Amino acid sequence: MDPATATPSGALSSPATARNTGPILEVLRAHLPARGRVLEVASGAGEHAVALAGALPGLEWTPSDPSAEARASIAAWTAQAGLANLKPALALDMLDKATWPEAEVDAVVCINMVHISPWAATEGLMRLAGRVLRRPGGLLALYGPYREAEVATAPGNEAFDISLKSRDPAWGLRDRDAVAAAAKAEGLAFTRRIEMPANNLILLFRRLSAA
């Protein structure tokens, strides 16, 4: 997204989004299909959705968030962008299966949710991805900080983890292997780990057989 773009009325904005959108786009462009349907879980303010849908016009991009305030922000950014491939935000809650869609998609993208939600939300995300990614090769892409058994956690991430737990004891950095195990239980194989700026990772998972 162009950093100079004015924030529309009713929209939220984050400096971190402006910093990480470019690196995230570079990875997703290399791994998402050229055409297809993408469901973004926990879209937050909607800035990522607008930037990614705008840069990947062959993909039908559907954002979502359980927060009414976030969905209002997504709607404001969407209206300003005027992108034909960016759909209205869904009210999806990873803790409430009644809100989950049934429609098949080619990819699920989730940016900065896993550590800012209870573990049950990650389990819900994996169940949802297992439901909507039905064809072999279907992609689940996660972005954020993780703990890894073989890699020392950066001091900044340790401090971030403490800060998250002070806000909500159910939040915090998750163990990458535990996330991969939750995905595997839903038929999704951990296929790639990509280092990102500011001690973040993109983790890619693929459905290896038809659901």
C-alpha positions in Angstrom: 0.0 0.0 0.0 1.2 3.5 -0.8 2.2 5.0 2.6 1.0 8.4 1.4 -2.6 7.1 1.0 -4.8 9.0 3.5 -6.6 6.9 6.1 -10.3 7.1 5.2 -12.9 8.1 7.7 -13.8 5.2 10.0 -10.6 3.2 9.2 -7.8 2.1 11.5 -4.1 2.2 10.5 -0.9 0.7 11.8 2.7 1.7 11.0 3.7 -1.9 11.3 1.5 -2.8 8.4 3.2 -0.3 6.2 6.6 -1.8 7.1 5.7 -5.5 6.7 3.3 -5.5 3.7 6.1 -5.5 1.1 8.0 -8.5 2.5 4.8 -10.4 3.1 3.6 -9.7 -0.5 7.0 -10.9 -1.9 6.6 -14.3 -0.3 2.9 -14.7 -1.0 3.3 -13.7 -4.7 5.8 -16.6 -5.0 3.5 -19.2 -3.4 -0.1 -18.3 -4.0 -1.7 -19.4 -7.2 -2.0 -16.7 -9.9 -5.8 -17.1 -9.8 -8.2 -18.4 -7.2 -9.9 -17.6 -4.0 -8.2 -16.5 -0.8 -9.7 -16.3 2.7 -7.9 -14.0 5.0 -8.5 -14.7 8.7 -8.2 -12.0 11.4 -7.7 -9.2 8.9 -7.7 -6.5 11.5 -7.8 -3.0 10.1 -7.9 -4.2 6.5 -4.7 -2.5 5.3 -3.1 -5.9 4.4 -6.2 -7.0 2.6 -6.3 -3.9 0.4 -2.6 -4.0 -0.4 -2.5 -7.7 -1.1 -5.7 -7.8 -3.2 -4.4 -4.7 -5.1 -1.1 -6.3 -5.9 -2.6 -9.8 -6.8 -5.5 -8.9 -9.1 -6.0 -12.5 -10.2 -7.1 -13.6 -6.7 -10.5 -13.1 -5.2 -9.6 -11.9 -1.7 -12.1 -12.2 1.2 -11.1 -10.6 4.5 -12.6 -11.4 7.8 -12.6 -10.5 11.5 -14.7 -11.2 14.5 -14.5 -7.5 15.6 -17.3 -5.2 14.3 -14.8 -2.3 14.7 -12.3 -4.1 12.5 -14.9 -4.9 9.9 -15.9 -1.3 9.8 -12.3 -0.3 9.2 -12.0 -3.0 6.4 -15.1 -1.6 4.8 -13.7 1.9 4.8 -10.4 0.8 3.3 -12.2 -1.3 0.8 -14.5 1.5 -0.3 -11.5 3.8 -0.9 -9.5 1.2 -2.8 -12.4 0.3 -5.2 -10.9 -3.1 -6.0 -13.2 -5.5 -7.9 -11.4 -8.6 -6.4 -11.7 -7.5 -2.8 -14.9 -8.9 -1.2 -16.8 -7.6 1.9 -15.4 -8.8 5.2 -16.9 -11.8 6.9 -17.6 -12.0 10.6 -15.5 -15.1 11.2 -14.5 -16.1 14.8 -12.0 -18.9 15.2 -13.7 -19.8 18.5 -17.2 -20.1 17.0 -17.6 -22.7 14.3 -21.1 -21.4 13.5 -19.5 -18.4 11.8 -17.2 -20.5 9.6 -17.9 -20.6 5.8 -18.4 -23.9 3.9 -17.1 -22.6 0.5 -13.9 -24.0 -0.8 -10.9 -21.7 -1.2 -7.4 -22.1 -2.7 -5.6 -20.4 0.1 -6.0 -19.2 3.7 -3.8 -16.3 4.9 -3.5 -15.3 8.6 -1.3 -12.4 9.6 -0.5 -11.7 13.3 -3.3 -13.6 14.9 -1.7 -16.7 16.4 0.2 -14.9 19.2 -2.6 -12.3 19.9 -5.3 -14.9 20.7 -5.8 -17.9 22.9 -4.4 -21.3 21.7 -8.0 -22.4 21.0 -8.1 -19.8 18.2 -5.1 -21.4 16.5 -6.8 -24.8 16.8 -9.9 -23.3 15.3 -7.9 -21.8 12.5 -6.5 -25.2 11.6 -9.9 -26.8 11.7 -11.3 -24.0 9.4 -8.3 -24.4 7.0 -8.9 -28.1 6.9 -12.5 -27.5 6.0 -12.1 -25.0 3.2 -8.8 -26.2 1.7 -10.1 -29.3 0.0 -7.8 -29.8 -3.0 -4.2 -31.0 -2.9 -1.9 -28.1 -2.9 -4.3 -25.8 -1.0 -2.1 -23.3 1.0 -2.3 -22.0 4.5 0.2 -19.1 5.2 0.8 -17.8 8.7 2.9 -14.7 9.5 4.2 -13.6 12.9 6.8 -14.4 15.6 7.2 -18.0 16.9 9.3 -20.0 19.3 11.5 -22.6 17.8 13.3 -25.4 19.6 16.4 -25.1 17.4 16.6 -21.3 17.3 17.2 -18.9 20.2 14.3 -16.5 20.7 15.4 -13.0 20.0 15.4 -10.7 23.0 12.9 -8.4 21.3 10.5 -11.4 20.9 11.0 -12.4 24.5 10.0 -8.9 25.6 7.1 -9.0 23.3 5.9 -12.3 24.7 6.0 -10.8 28.3 4.1 -7.8 27.1 1.4 -10.0 25.4 1.0 -12.1 28.5 0.6 -9.0 30.7 -2.3 -7.9 28.5 -3.9 -11.4 28.4 -2.4 -14.6 30.0 -3.9 -16.6 27.2 -1.8 -14.8 24.6 1.9 -15.2 23.8 4.4 -16.6 21.2 3.5 -20.1 20.2 5.8 -23.0 19.6 6.3 -23.6 15.9 6.2 -27.4 16.2 3.0 -27.2 18.2 1.4 -25.1 15.4 2.6 -27.6 12.8 1.2 -30.5 14.8 -2.2 -28.7 15.0 -2.1 -28.3 11.2 -1.1 -31.9 10.6 -4.1 -33.1 12.7 -6.3 -31.3 10.1 -4.5 -32.8 7.0 -2.1 -29.9 6.4 1.6 -30.5 6.1 4.2 -28.0 7.2 6.2 -27.4 4.1 8.3 -24.2 4.4 9.7 -21.8 7.0 10.7 -18.3 5.7 12.5 -15.8 7.8 11.1 -12.3 7.7 12.2 -8.9 9.0 12.0 -8.0 12.7 12.3 -11.6 13.8 9.1 -12.8 12.2 8.4 -15.9 10.2 6.1 -17.0 7.4 5.1 -20.6 7.9 3.5 -22.4 4.9 1.3 -25.5 5.0 -0.2 -27.5 2.2 -3.0 -30.0 1.8 -1.3 -33.1 0.4 -4.4 -35.1 -0.4 -8.0 -34.3 -1.2 -10.3 -33.7 1.7 
